Amino acid sequence: MTQRILNAVSGRLSLRPPQAESLTRLVRALEMAPEMLQHDKEVAAALSSLKALFPTLEDFERDFPSLCFALATGVGKTRLMGAFIAYLHLAHGINNFFVLAPNLTIYNKLIADFTPNTPKYVFKGIGDFAINAPRIITGDNYDQTGFDVTTDVFTEIRINIFNISKINSEVRGGKEPRIKRMREVLGDSYFNYLAELPDLVLLMDESHRYRASAGVRSINELKPLFGLELTATPFVESTRGPVAFKNVVMDYPLARAMEDGFVKEPAVVTQRNFDARAHTPEELEKIKLEDGVRLHESTKVELLTYARENGVKPVKPFMLVIARDTTHAAQLLSLLESDAFYEGRYRGKVIQVDSSRSGAEEEAMITRLLAVEHVEEPTEIVIHVNMLKEGWDVTNLYTIVPLRAANARTLIEQSIGRGLRLPYGKRTGVAAVDRLNIVAHDKFQEIVDEANRGDSPIRLKQLMLEAPSADDKKVSVQVVSTAMSRLGLSPAPTVSTQFSSDSGSLNSDNAKPVPVFSRESEFQAARVVMEVIGSYEVKRYLVPNSAALLKPEVQEEILKEVAERLKPLQSELFADEGIDLADVVKTTTEVVVQQTIDIPRITVVPNGEVTTGFHPFELDVAQLHLQPGERVIVGQLLRTNEQFTLAAEIGLVEQRLEDYIVHALVDYDDIDYFTHADLLYDLAGQMVKHLASYLSEAEVQNVLDRDRQLIAREIHAQMMAHFWEEATEYEVKVSRGFTELKSCNYTATAGHAAIAPGNFAAYTPPLGIATHHYRETVAETSRIKQMLFGGFERCLYPLQKFDSDTERRFAVILERDAQKWFKPAKGQFQIYYKLGTEQPEYVPDFVAETESQIFMVETKARGDMDSQEVQAKAAAAARWCQYASEHASEIGAKVWSYLLLPHDEIVESKRLVDFQRFRISNNHCA
C-alpha cells in the first residue's frame, strides 16, 4: 500500500531523482520506526532503529524525532515539502502540518506555492487534493481561519505556514509569541490548540537559518509527531566555525547537482588584462556595473534567440546587484536610473530590496520581486543587501554583480545560491542559456583559486547519495528481431510465467521457442540467406514487398546467390551434413516474411523548379538593448575551469553600418545574398535604426562590430518564422518496398528482477538481464523506463521497453487484437518533422498490423495532445502514412493509418478497432 502511494506521489509530482530518493528515505524511516507516527513513543528507541538505516544520523538534536534532508539549491526543496505532505496524508491519514519559513520573502513564496491555481502549486497532479484542497492557515490569518471549527478537523488537510523571524521578534525580552495568546473563541491559545492535535507534523524550510533561535525553542513546545528539516547547507555557523547537523538522512550537495545538470554552471567574469589597482573604488564599481549590463543584454539576446529557434516560452533575464548596506543600495538605485548610466535606459526597471522599506512600500517591493520572472514585468535589475539569502527560487537570474566586500568563499556561497535554477528545468546545451555569470573583476583569481579547493561547495562531494544498489546496476542490451531467434541466429529468452494468455489460468513454466534450425551448417546458410534478402530490399521491380520473396522465381534467384556465396565453405560445412540448401532458403524466407511488417522507404523530392525565400516582416527589437564597450570580458566556469569571452577585438570597418549585419547573415547556408539582398538590408536597417535610438553613431558601430554574429543569429531566428518554399510539384519516391527490422539498443537493469514477481514470475535471458512479463502490473511505474518486458507471442521482438505504463497496457491490447506488432527503433522509418529551425527524426511508439490495415500509433498524455511538437510529429506521420497507403494500393498491400491516442483512453477493455476514431489524416494536419 505504502509503496503504491510512494510511486503515485513521485510520478504525479514528477519528482527529480534526488527528490524521489528523499521521499523514499522518509518512507523507509517510518517503516523502520513506526512509533514516529505515535505521540507516546520512546525517542531514544526510534533513534537507535534509524541509525541502522542512516549511517549519517547521530542525533535528532530535539526532544522529538527530526530528520534533515539536505538538497542543493535549485533541486527543489519546496516541491519535496509538498511530496512529504501528500504522502503522509495519503498513506498515514495525517491532516495537520506546521510549516516554518525563515523570513518574509520565503513566507510569502510558500503561501503562494501551497495555494491552488498558482503557477508553482506544489500539489499539481494529486487528484485527492484537487477534490479536497488543503486549507492554508498563515501567521496573518490564523486568528480568523485557524479557529474555524465548522469543518471536520479530522478529515480536512490543514497546512499552517508561519514566519519564524516574526515569532523571533515577538519573543524578545522573554515575551510570549502572539500565537500563544489566549483566544476567547476556544478559551485557549491557537498554539495550545495545535499542541493538542494528535497528528501534527513540523516542516522547517531552510532550517539552518533559525535552528537555535528563541522562536524555534518556543515552537518546539508544540511537541509534533516528528519534524522534517530542509536546507541546502546542513550546518550552523559558530565562533568555532561551521557545526554540521547530526540528523542528516539525505545529502545531495551542489557539486552533485551541477554534475547531474539540475542547475546552471556558475562562472566568474572579469576583463582581460584587468588591473583593479589602477582604479578607484568608485571607478571599479561603475566598471563592474557597466560590464554586468553588457553581459545582461547579451544574455537577453541569447535567450530570445534560443526561444525562437526551439519554439519554447521566452525567458526575461535580470541582473542582481549586491550592495554594501541600505544607504549604498539607495545610491545604486539613483545611479542606475539616472541619465549618467546608459542615458537613463534602465529608469523604472530597477528595484531596491532591503529592510529599509516597510508598510505599503515593502508590500509593493515584494510584489515586484515575486513577479520578476514574468516577461511582461519591467524589472531588469534588482539591488539587495541581505534579504535574499534563501528561498528566492527564480529561474531567470543570469548576472550577479557583488559590490559588497567579502572573501572569495563567501562570494561563491552567497552568489551561486541565488541564480542556479534553470528556466527550462534542464540544461539546453547552449552555454549562455545554461550559465550564471558572477562579475568580480577585483576577485577573479581569488574566486577561481577558491573554487578549485577540495572543500569548495563546487567541488565538495564527501557527502552525497549512496552508491547504487545491486538492483540498480545497468547494462547495455541489444535486442534483435524475433525472426533471428526463430532461426537460431540469436539466443531466445527463457520465459518462466504463471500466466496463460489463452485461458487466463495459472500453468507451469513455458519453454522457450525451439529454433527452426539446429545444426551449425544450417545457421551459417541462414545467415547468408538473410544477407541476400537484405540486398533485395532495393529491387522493387522484382520484390515490391516482402511477400514477393516467396515467389518461385525469386526463391530461385536467392538460392543461386546463396549457393555462390557459400561455395568457399561448402567443402568444410556441408560435406558430411547433407543439408538441403533450397529448404534452408525457403524456411528462412518464410520466417522473415512471417516475422516482419513491410515498412517502405519513402522520400519526397521536388519535381520541377523549386523556389525559396523569406516574407518581409518587421523585426522584433523590443528586448534588444545591446551596450557598447571596448573592453573584452573574460569568464571562467568555476567547475570545469573552461574560459569564454564576450567581446572580440575591433575588426574591419565597414562602409555602411548595415554591412556589419548583412555580411554576418550571408554566412548562413539558407541565405543567398543575390536573392535576398533587399530583405537583408531592410532588416539590417531596422536593427541599425533601433540601435541608433539609444546609442551614438560611434557606439552603434562598436556594438555592430563586436556583436555582429549575435545580432545575425537573432535576426536569422526571426527570419525562419517567415520562410517559404514553393515547387511546381512534389514527387513521392518509394526506394524500398520493405526494410529489415533494426536492432533495438536498451539500457536495462542487470541481475534479478527489479520488481518482486506477483502472479507473474520474472524471466532472465542468458545475459542476466532483469526482465518482466508484459502482463505483470508494475508497482513502481516511475521505474518502468528502466525495465525490459517479454513473454510476447505476436511482437516482432522478444523483448521491448516501454516509456510509460500506458504503453505497456497498449501492448496488452496489441497482443490480443493485432496479428503482429513492435516498437520501432530509431532510423526504422526515417520520418522527419519541422520544429523551429530543426528537423528531428520522429520515432513512433508502435506499429501494428491487422487483417485489413497497418497502424502507426503514438500515445500521449492528454494535456500534451495539442502541443506544437506533438502536432508537428502527427502531421509528418500522417503524411508518411498517406504516401505508404498510395504505394500499398498500387501493389495490392494493406493501407496505413496514423493513430494519436490520449493516455486516459487506453484501457484493456477496449479493442484495437475502438481506437480508429483517433485516426489523424494528412488533410487534418494540413
VOGUDREN-409249 format. One record per residue (C-alpha): x, y, z; residue in one letter. Coordinates in steps of 0.1 Angstrom, whole numbers, padded with zeros to 4 digits, always signed. Layout:
BEGIN
XYZA...
This chain:
BEGIN
+0000+0000+0000M+0027+0025+0010T+0048+0015-0020Q+0019+0022-0043R+0013+0056-0028I+0050+0064-0029L+0051+0056-0066N+0019+0076-0072A+0032+0107-0054V+0066+0105-0071S+0050+0101-0105G+0022+0126-0103R+0045+0153-0089L+0073+0144-0114S+0099+0143-0087L+0135+0145-0098R+0157+0116-0087P+0171+0134-0056P+0136+0144-0045Q+0122+0109-0051A+0151+0094-0031E+0144+0118-0003S+0107+0107-0002L+0118+0071-0003T+0140+0076+0027R+0112+0091+0047L+0091+0061+0038V+0118+0037+0049R+0123+0057+0081A+0086+0053+0090L+0088+0016+0082E+0119+0012+0103M+0105+0032+0132A+0067+0032+0130P+0065+0046+0165E+0073+0080+0149M+0036+0082+0140L+0025+0080+0176Q+0027+0106+0204H+0036+0081+0231D+0070+0069+0219K+0105+0063+0231E+0125+0088+0212V+0158+0071+0220A+0145+0037+0207A+0134+0054+0174A+0169+0070+0171L+0185+0036+0176S+0164+0020+0149S+0170+0047+0124L+0208+0048+0130K+0210+0013+0115A+0192+0027+0084L+0211+0060+0080F+0248+0059+0088P+0250+0098+0088T+0223+0101+0116L+0238+0107+0150E+0212+0125+0170D+0177+0141+0164F+0190+0172+0182E+0155+0178+0195R+0130+0164+0221D+0111+0147+0192F+0124+0128+0161P+0136+0152+0135S+0152+0143+0102L+0171+0166+0079C+0171+0164+0041F+0199+0185+0026A+0193+0192-0011L+0214+0217-0031A+0198+0250-0041T+0179+0246-0073G+0170+0209-0069V+0135+0217-0055G+0130+0217-0017K+0095+0232-0018T+0082+0205-0042R+0098+0179-0019L+0079+0195+0010M+0047+0191-0009G+0056+0155-0017A+0061+0148+0021F+0027+0163+0029I+0009+0144+0001A+0025+0111+0011Y+0019+0115+0049L-0018+0123+0042H-0025+0096+0017L-0005+0068+0033A-0010+0076+0070H-0040+0099+0072G-0020+0128+0087I-0041+0161+0083N-0022+0187+0102N+0011+0203+0092F+0031+0233+0106F+0055+0248+0081V+0082+0273+0092L+0097+0299+0069A+0129+0318+0078P+0118+0352+0065N+0091+0372+0049L+0102+0365+0013T+0101+0327+0017I+0069+0330+0039Y+0051+0348+0010N+0065+0324-0015K+0054+0293+0004L+0019+0307+0008I+0017+0312-0030A+0032+0277-0038D+0007+0260-0014F-0023+0279-0029T-0042+0261-0057P-0043+0276-0092N-0009+0293-0088T+0019+0287-0113P+0041+0267-0089K+0014+0249-0070Y+0032+0220-0052V+0002+0196-0053F-0005+0198-0090K-0013+0163-0102G-0025+0150-0068I-0062+0142-0076G-0072+0138-0039D-0061+0174-0032F-0080+0187-0063A-0112+0175-0046I-0102+0183-0011N-0078+0212-0013A-0058+0218+0019P-0068+0248+0040R-0039+0272+0042I-0036+0289+0076I-0010+0316+0079T+0006+0338+0106G-0016+0366+0093D-0050+0349+0093N-0048+0321+0119Y-0070+0340+0144D-0098+0341+0118Q-0094+0308+0098T-0074+0287+0122G-0102+0286+0148F-0129+0277+0123D-0144+0245+0137V-0173+0244+0113T-0154+0218+0093T-0143+0184+0103D-0107+0189+0115V-0102+0151+0113F-0107+0150+0075T-0096+0184+0063E-0060+0189+0055I-0047+0220+0073R-0013+0235+0065I-0001+0262+0089N+0026+0285+0074I+0044+0308+0098F+0073+0332+0096N+0098+0323+0123I+0116+0357+0120S+0083+0374+0131K+0080+0349+0160I+0116+0357+0170N+0108+0394+0171S+0077+0387+0193E+0096+0367+0219V+0123+0393+0226R+0126+0402+0262G+0111+0369+0273G+0076+0377+0259K+0052+0351+0247E+0046+0350+0209P+0012+0362+0197R+0003+0326+0187I+0004+0316+0224K-0020+0343+0235R-0055+0332+0245M-0084+0335+0222R-0119+0336+0236E-0134+0315+0207V-0116+0284+0220L-0109+0296+0255G-0073+0288+0248D-0044+0299+0225S-0040+0287+0189Y-0006+0274+0200F-0022+0251+0226N-0049+0241+0201Y-0022+0229+0177L-0002+0212+0205A-0033+0191+0214E-0037+0178+0178L-0029+0141+0176P-0012+0142+0141D+0008+0175+0138L+0040+0172+0117V+0065+0201+0117L+0083+0210+0085L+0112+0235+0086M+0123+0253+0054D+0159+0265+0054E+0162+0253+0090S+0199+0263+0094H+0188+0299+0095R+0169+0297+0128Y+0178+0263+0143R+0189+0277+0177A+0166+0308+0178S+0144+0317+0207A+0114+0314+0184G+0122+0278+0175V+0126+0269+0211R+0091+0282+0216S+0078+0262+0186I+0094+0230+0200N+0068+0231+0227E+0042+0221+0200L+0055+0185+0205K+0048+0173+0170P+0049+0137+0159L+0082+0144+0142F+0100+0171+0123G+0113+0173+0087L+0141+0198+0080E+0150+0210+0046L+0181+0230+0038T+0209+0234+0012A+0236+0239+0039T+0232+0214+0068P+0254+0233+0093F+0251+0263+0115V+0278+0290+0120E+0295+0294+0153S+0325+0312+0167T+0345+0279+0162R+0334+0276+0126G+0306+0257+0109P+0289+0230+0131V+0273+0202+0110A+0238+0189+0116F+0237+0155+0133K+0203+0144+0119N+0210+0144+0082V+0195+0114+0064V+0198+0126+0029M+0226+0148+0015D+0227+0159-0022Y+0253+0186-0024P+0258+0213-0050L+0287+0195-0067A+0264+0165-0074R+0236+0188-0087A+0260+0205-0111M+0273+0172-0124E+0238+0159-0129D+0228+0190-0148G+0200+0202-0124F+0214+0237-0121V+0233+0263-0141K+0271+0264-0144E+0284+0293-0124P+0312+0314-0140A+0333+0342-0127V+0338+0372-0150V+0364+0399-0154T+0381+0419-0182Q+0411+0407-0200R+0443+0421-0185N+0423+0439-0158F+0443+0456-0130D+0420+0466-0102A+0448+0486-0085R+0446+0511-0114A+0411+0522-0105H+0395+0540-0076T+0367+0521-0057P+0341+0543-0074E+0356+0536-0109E+0358+0499-0102L+0322+0498-0091E+0310+0516-0122K+0330+0493-0145I+0316+0462-0129K+0280+0476-0132L+0286+0485-0169E+0301+0451-0177D+0273+0435-0158G+0248+0453-0180V+0267+0442-0212R+0265+0406-0201L+0228+0410-0192H+0219+0424-0226E+0240+0398-0244S+0223+0371-0224T+0189+0386-0232K+0195+0382-0269V+0208+0346-0264E+0176+0337-0245L+0153+0353-0271L+0171+0336-0299T+0170+0302-0282Y+0133+0306-0275A+0126+0314-0312R+0148+0286-0325E+0132+0260-0303N+0096+0271-0301G+0097+0275-0263V+0085+0302-0239K+0107+0332-0238P+0127+0340-0206V+0134+0375-0195K+0167+0376-0176P+0176+0401-0148F+0207+0412-0131M+0213+0411-0093L+0235+0438-0077V+0246+0431-0041I+0251+0463-0022A+0271+0470+0010R+0242+0484+0030D+0209+0502+0026T+0225+0536+0021T+0247+0521-0007H+0217+0504-0022A+0198+0537-0024A+0228+0553-0041Q+0230+0525-0066L+0193+0528-0074L+0198+0565-0081S+0228+0558-0103L+0212+0530-0123L+0181+0550-0131E+0200+0583-0139S+0209+0597-0172D+0245+0592-0164A+0241+0554-0166F+0234+0544-0203Y+0213+0576-0207E+0186+0565-0183G+0176+0534-0203R+0170+0515-0170Y+0148+0540-0154R+0117+0522-0140G+0134+0489-0145K+0154+0487-0112V+0141+0478-0077I+0158+0480-0043Q+0151+0451-0020V+0162+0455+0016D+0150+0461+0052S+0148+0498+0048S+0112+0495+0034R+0081+0489+0055S+0044+0490+0052G+0030+0497+0017A+0065+0502+0002E+0076+0468+0015E+0045+0452+0001E+0050+0468-0033A+0087+0458-0033M+0078+0421-0025I+0051+0421-0052T+0076+0433-0079R+0102+0409-0066L+0079+0379-0068L+0068+0389-0103A+0104+0394-0117V+0101+0361-0137E+0071+0373-0157H+0081+0385-0192V+0057+0415-0190E+0072+0427-0157E+0096+0455-0165P+0123+0449-0138T+0157+0441-0152E+0180+0449-0123I+0174+0440-0086V+0196+0456-0058I+0196+0440-0024H+0217+0440+0007V+0210+0409+0028N+0174+0400+0023M+0175+0372-0002L+0197+0345+0015K+0175+0316+0007E+0142+0306-0008G+0140+0331-0037W+0136+0304-0063D+0136+0325-0096V+0149+0308-0127T+0158+0339-0147N+0187+0353-0127L+0217+0352-0151Y+0241+0380-0139T+0253+0388-0104I+0274+0419-0096V+0286+0417-0060P+0297+0452-0047L+0300+0443-0010R+0334+0435+0004A+0337+0398+0011A+0362+0369+0008N+0361+0346-0022A+0344+0317-0004R+0316+0339+0009T+0311+0354-0026L+0308+0319-0041I+0285+0305-0015E+0262+0336-0014Q+0262+0343-0051S+0256+0308-0066I+0228+0302-0042G+0207+0328-0059R+0208+0321-0096G+0214+0284-0101L+0178+0274-0111R+0173+0266-0148L+0144+0283-0166P+0136+0252-0187Y+0141+0227-0159G+0171+0212-0176K+0202+0223-0194R+0198+0232-0231T+0233+0227-0244G+0235+0265-0252V+0263+0278-0230A+0248+0313-0224A+0214+0298-0215V+0229+0274-0190D+0254+0298-0173R+0253+0321-0143L+0277+0350-0145N+0293+0365-0114I+0311+0398-0123V+0340+0400-0099A+0369+0419-0116H+0388+0425-0084D+0383+0390-0070K+0386+0369-0102F+0418+0349-0094Q+0409+0346-0058E+0375+0331-0067I+0390+0307-0092V+0415+0295-0066D+0388+0291-0040E+0366+0272-0064A+0394+0248-0071N+0399+0239-0035R+0389+0204-0025G+0364+0217+0001D+0347+0242-0022S+0310+0238-0024P+0315+0234-0062I+0340+0205-0056R+0328+0191-0023L+0314+0156-0028K+0322+0139+0005Q+0285+0138+0014L+0264+0125-0015M+0239+0098-0025L+0250+0063-0016E+0264+0041-0043A+0237+0023-0064P+0225-0010-0051S+0229-0042-0069A+0194-0038-0083D+0203-0006-0099D+0234-0018-0119K+0228-0011-0156K+0240-0029-0187V+0236-0022-0224S+0214-0046-0242V+0210-0052-0280Q+0177-0069-0289V+0174-0084-0324V+0142-0093-0341S+0122-0124-0332T+0130-0137-0367A+0166-0140-0357M+0157-0160-0326S+0133-0183-0346R+0162-0191-0370L+0185-0198-0341G+0208-0169-0350L+0203-0151-0317S+0196-0166-0282P+0160-0165-0273A+0150-0156-0237P+0136-0183-0215T+0102-0173-0201V+0090-0186-0168S+0054-0174-0162T+0024-0184-0143Q+0000-0168-0167F-0017-0184-0197S-0025-0159-0223S-0052-0182-0237D-0072-0190-0207S-0060-0166-0180G-0053-0196-0157S-0021-0204-0139L+0001-0230-0155N+0036-0244-0155S+0067-0228-0170D+0067-0223-0207N+0098-0234-0226A+0115-0210-0249K+0106-0214-0287P+0127-0241-0304V+0147-0227-0334P+0138-0240-0368V+0174-0249-0374F+0197-0269-0351S+0230-0275-0370R+0258-0251-0374E+0258-0256-0412S+0221-0245-0413E+0229-0215-0391F+0257-0205-0415Q+0235-0209-0445A+0206-0190-0429A+0229-0160-0421R+0239-0158-0458V+0202-0161-0468V+0195-0131-0445M+0223-0111-0462E+0209-0119-0496V+0173-0110-0486I+0187-0076-0474G+0201-0069-0508S+0166-0075-0524Y+0151-0045-0505E+0162-0022-0532V+0149-0044-0561K+0114-0030-0561R+0108-0041-0597Y+0113-0077-0585L+0100-0076-0549V+0076-0048-0542P+0070-0062-0507N+0083-0090-0485S+0057-0114-0496A+0072-0114-0531A+0103-0130-0517L+0083-0163-0517L+0076-0163-0554K+0093-0193-0571P+0113-0172-0595E+0126-0150-0566V+0133-0181-0545Q+0154-0195-0573E+0174-0163-0577E+0180-0162-0539I+0191-0198-0539L+0216-0192-0567K+0232-0162-0549E+0233-0180-0516V+0250-0210-0532A+0275-0188-0549E+0284-0171-0516R+0287-0204-0497L+0310-0220-0523K+0342-0214-0504P+0327-0230-0473L+0307-0259-0488Q+0335-0284-0486S+0340-0278-0449E+0305-0272-0437L+0283-0294-0459F+0304-0324-0468A+0290-0346-0440D+0259-0327-0431E+0239-0333-0462G+0216-0303-0457I+0190-0292-0483D+0201-0256-0492L+0168-0249-0510A+0149-0259-0479D+0170-0236-0458V+0164-0207-0482V+0126-0214-0482K+0123-0218-0444T+0144-0187-0437T+0124-0166-0461T+0091-0178-0447E+0102-0169-0412V+0113-0134-0423V+0080-0128-0441V+0060-0140-0411Q+0081-0120-0386Q+0081-0086-0403T+0058-0057-0412I+0066-0042-0445D+0079-0007-0440I+0086+0011-0473P+0114+0036-0476R+0097+0068-0488I+0113+0101-0499T+0096+0132-0511V+0115+0152-0537V+0106+0184-0555P+0098+0179-0592N+0104+0209-0614G+0115+0244-0603E+0118+0250-0565V+0119+0285-0551T+0125+0295-0515T+0126+0328-0497G+0116+0349-0467F+0085+0371-0465H+0092+0407-0455P+0085+0414-0418F+0090+0439-0391E+0119+0429-0368L+0111+0424-0332D+0136+0445-0313V+0117+0453-0282A+0140+0432-0259Q+0173+0441-0277L+0194+0467-0259H+0230+0457-0265L+0255+0480-0250Q+0289+0493-0263P+0322+0485-0247G+0358+0485-0258E+0369+0460-0231R+0370+0423-0237V+0351+0404-0209I+0366+0371-0199V+0347+0345-0180G+0357+0312-0164Q+0334+0283-0154L+0341+0275-0117L+0335+0238-0120R+0354+0230-0152T+0377+0260-0155N+0367+0264-0191E+0371+0301-0203Q+0349+0321-0226F+0349+0357-0239T+0320+0381-0246L+0337+0406-0269A+0361+0403-0298A+0388+0427-0309E+0379+0455-0332I+0378+0442-0368G+0373+0455-0403L+0355+0489-0405V+0325+0485-0429E+0314+0514-0453Q+0278+0511-0442R+0266+0502-0407L+0241+0477-0422E+0270+0458-0438D+0282+0445-0404Y+0249+0426-0401I+0244+0417-0438V+0279+0402-0441H+0272+0381-0410A+0238+0369-0423L+0251+0357-0456V+0273+0332-0438D+0241+0312-0432Y+0236+0284-0458D+0200+0291-0463D+0205+0328-0472I+0216+0338-0507D+0228+0374-0510Y+0216+0380-0546F+0182+0366-0539T+0176+0382-0505H+0197+0414-0506A+0167+0437-0504D+0152+0419-0474L+0186+0416-0457L+0193+0454-0459Y+0158+0461-0448D+0162+0440-0417L+0197+0453-0410A+0184+0489-0414G+0157+0482-0389Q+0183+0470-0364M+0206+0499-0370V+0177+0523-0366K+0169+0506-0333H+0204+0508-0320L+0207+0545-0331A+0176+0552-0310S+0196+0549-0278Y+0233+0549-0289L+0255+0574-0306S+0268+0566-0341E+0302+0556-0327A+0285+0534-0301E+0263+0518-0327V+0294+0509-0347Q+0310+0495-0316N+0281+0472-0309V+0277+0461-0345L+0314+0453-0348D+0315+0434-0315R+0281+0416-0316D+0275+0412-0353R+0273+0374-0350Q+0249+0375-0321L+0227+0401-0339I+0228+0380-0371A+0218+0349-0352R+0188+0366-0336E+0177+0381-0370I+0181+0347-0387H+0160+0330-0360A+0132+0356-0367Q+0136+0351-0405M+0129+0313-0402M+0094+0321-0389A+0088+0338-0423H+0105+0312-0446F+0086+0299-0476W+0092+0272-0502E+0074+0265-0534E+0078+0239-0561A+0060+0232-0593T+0050+0198-0578E+0064+0171-0554Y+0071+0135-0563E+0069+0107-0538V+0096+0081-0544K+0095+0046-0528V+0130+0033-0529S+0123+0001-0510R+0091-0020-0506G+0102-0034-0472F+0131-0028-0448T+0149-0051-0424E+0139-0046-0387L+0167-0027-0369K+0182-0040-0337S+0170-0022-0306C+0196-0009-0281N+0184-0005-0245Y+0199+0002-0211T+0185-0022-0186A+0188-0034-0150T+0212-0063-0146A+0207-0093-0123G+0174-0104-0108H+0140-0088-0113A+0138-0052-0104A+0102-0057-0090I+0090-0085-0069A+0070-0111-0090P+0034-0112-0081G+0012-0135-0102N+0039-0134-0129F+0075-0146-0123A+0102-0125-0140A+0123-0143-0165Y+0160-0139-0171T+0177-0144-0205P+0212-0158-0207P+0227-0123-0204L+0214-0119-0169G+0191-0090-0177I+0162-0083-0153A+0130-0088-0173T+0093-0088-0167H+0062-0103-0182H+0043-0077-0202Y+0010-0085-0184R+0026-0080-0150E+0012-0050-0131T+0040-0026-0125V+0040-0013-0089A+0068+0012-0094E+0056+0029-0126T+0083+0056-0121S+0109+0030-0129R+0092+0015-0159I+0117+0031-0183K+0145+0010-0166Q+0126-0023-0172M+0126-0048-0201L+0094-0067-0209F+0089-0101-0226G+0066-0130-0229G+0051-0118-0262F+0036-0140-0288E+0028-0115-0315R+0056-0090-0311C+0083-0090-0337L+0110-0086-0309Y+0114-0109-0279P+0119-0080-0256L+0106-0045-0256Q+0110-0014-0234K+0081+0010-0226F+0083+0047-0217D+0051+0045-0196S+0027+0021-0181D+0002+0034-0207T+0024+0019-0234E+0026-0014-0215R-0012-0016-0214R-0015-0008-0251F+0009-0037-0257A-0015-0060-0239V-0042-0048-0263I-0020-0054-0293L-0011-0089-0281E-0048-0097-0282R-0060-0079-0313D-0031-0074-0337A-0016-0100-0360Q+0019-0087-0352K+0033-0055-0338W+0065-0039-0325F+0081-0007-0312K+0103+0007-0339P+0140+0016-0333A+0154+0049-0343K+0161+0051-0381G+0135+0024-0390Q+0111+0049-0407F+0133+0080-0412Q+0104+0103-0408I+0115+0139-0400Y+0093+0168-0388Y+0099+0205-0386K+0103+0221-0351L+0115+0256-0352G+0147+0256-0373T+0154+0220-0366E+0142+0188-0383Q+0144+0160-0357P+0136+0124-0365E+0102+0111-0354Y+0101+0076-0340V+0065+0063-0335P+0056+0044-0303D+0041+0014-0321F+0035-0003-0354V+0007-0029-0356A-0007-0050-0384E-0042-0063-0385T-0061-0083-0412E-0070-0052-0432S-0045-0025-0424Q-0013-0013-0406I-0014+0012-0378F+0013+0036-0368M+0005+0046-0332V+0015+0074-0308E+0003+0075-0272T+0005+0109-0254K-0007+0125-0222A-0040+0142-0229R-0026+0175-0218G+0002+0173-0245D-0020+0164-0274M-0022+0199-0288D+0014+0209-0282S+0034+0222-0311Q+0058+0193-0311E+0031+0165-0309V+0011+0182-0337Q+0043+0185-0359A+0051+0148-0354K+0015+0139-0362A+0015+0159-0394A+0047+0143-0406A+0035+0108-0397A+0001+0112-0413A+0017+0124-0445R+0040+0094-0445W+0010+0071-0440C-0008+0086-0469Q+0022+0081-0492Y+0027+0045-0479A-0010+0038-0485S-0008+0051-0521E+0021+0027-0526H+0002-0001-0510A-0028+0004-0532S-0006+0001-0563E+0008-0033-0553I-0024-0046-0536G-0010-0044-0500A-0025-0032-0467K-0030+0006-0462V-0015+0026-0434W-0033+0047-0407S-0019+0070-0380Y-0035+0070-0346L-0028+0096-0319L-0041+0083-0287L-0048+0101-0254P-0033+0082-0225H-0065+0080-0205D-0083+0063-0234E-0061+0032-0232I-0077+0006-0211V-0076-0032-0216E-0114-0034-0220S-0111-0016-0254K-0104-0033-0287R-0079-0020-0312L-0107-0012-0336V-0122+0012-0310D-0092+0035-0314F-0098+0042-0351Q-0118+0073-0341R-0084+0089-0332F-0071+0085-0367R-0052+0115-0380I-0054+0121-0417S-0030+0141-0438N-0058+0166-0446N-0065+0170-0409H-0029+0180-0403C-0026+0203-0433A
